[in-house]
Amino acid sequence: MKILVQKFGGTSLAMPEQRNLVVGKIKEALAMDYKLVVVVSAMGRLGDPYATDTLLSLVKETGGILNNREQDLLLSCGEIVSGVVLTSLLNKNHIEAITFTGAQAGIITNEDYTDSRILAIKPERILNELKKNKVVVVAGFQGLTQKGEITTLGRGGSDTTAAALGVALGAEAAEIYTDVDGIKTADPQIVQDARTLSIVSYNEICNLAYEGAKVIHPRAVEVAMQHNLPIKIKSTFSQEPGTMITNKLYSVDQMVEISNYGLITGITQIPNITQLKIFTDKLKEKKDVEVKVFKALALANISVDFINVLPDVIMFTVKDEVVDKAVEILKNMDIQPEVYPNCAKVSAVGAGMAGIPGVMAQIVEALAKEGVRILQSADSHTTIWCLVGRKDMEVAVRSLHKQFNLGEKYLSKR
């Protein structure tokens, strides 16, 4: 069987006219003789009746308290409603379809409620329905533990559902439909000439996603990367070809330009973070202080990022919403950190920078021209991170986008 997995996000399913566009995309795939599995998110966003955040607000408005198990039961309803509504619409259009919950689709997860991981998939029921020429509509974002408990996969979990099903079914690809026409070189709300990339590597898109790009969940890309499943990012609202995520960046018949234009694939940003500095030479107890600090924060479930450990100073960042908690923990350890709020992380991502000298020099030059002060920096083979003031974030993104010529038309051929 030639199988294709399509995933439609909440904005693609919110209104009747949008759902009709989804039916059109399904018809196009069926016309190409694909056996089709369609993964759906909950319809719409906060305020829409069955959106995930709306369901959560039902409890918050009453002042009720939910444990994580019951929260997963509640949140799984949104995708089920979405799946049944789409199936009814397909049947109306003379397309035979059937709806499965995550559990019915054979998705087995661990027991980490609200952020579970897929352990295995038993695809027999899906395959049986595909053999009957039915479109199988699967509620994304959810699964079942081996003890029979309903779980959810965390924000963006429907992307992971689509990728995992694509792998389990041996699909030719997974198509992720959203309200944008692909992966951009930067946030188009910040950079006017941001362009859509036609092809990016798994590694690049993972870095872009973890560093602030929100088009696809990085966990979905990791699942696809492990099994070489191509992922296409496309728009429900246009016929644009979108972005292909794969290990192969260029087809054999394409001309490959070798220049600085290929160093960087995209610029991303993460606002609302705070930098903490601990000057170890001022501490009474210096022994193993790094271990003690990071272990204490980990036990409090505080995620730290942008970590630099030097002989006389430890620097790292945390999200703004956990700053007070982090500082309190450190003070209880007799550590007085210096706190620098209102920061943002700006990242330049690109597989082409690996082993190429001078990339950091270009970044420093571009930011210096705009008067942007770099508070901290770090790098890997494919990413360079700069911590800047929140007020400088958008200027930094635009300057780096311009510095590496990411608005050039040639990029649309990548």
Secondary structure, DSSP 8 states (H G I E B T S, - for coil): --EEEEEE-HHHHSSHHHHHHHHHHHHHHHHTT-EEEEEE--SSSTTSTT-HHHHHHHHHHHT----HHHHHHHHHHHHHHHHHHHHHHHHHTT--EEEE-TTTTTEEE-S-TTS--EEEE--HHHHHHHHTT-EEEEE-SEEE-TTS-EEE--TTHHHHHHHHHHHHHT-SEEEEEESSSS-BSS-TTT-TT--B-SEE-HHHHHHHHHTT--SS-HHHHHHHHHTT--EEEEETT-----EEESS--S-TTS----SGGGS--EEEEEEEEEEEEEEGGG-S--TTHHHHHHHHHHHTT---EEEEE-SSEEEEEEEGGGHHHHHHHHHHTT---EEEEEEEEEEEE-GGGTT-TTHHHHHHHHHHHTT----EEEE-SSEEEEEEEGGGHHHHHHHHHHHTTTTSGGGGG-
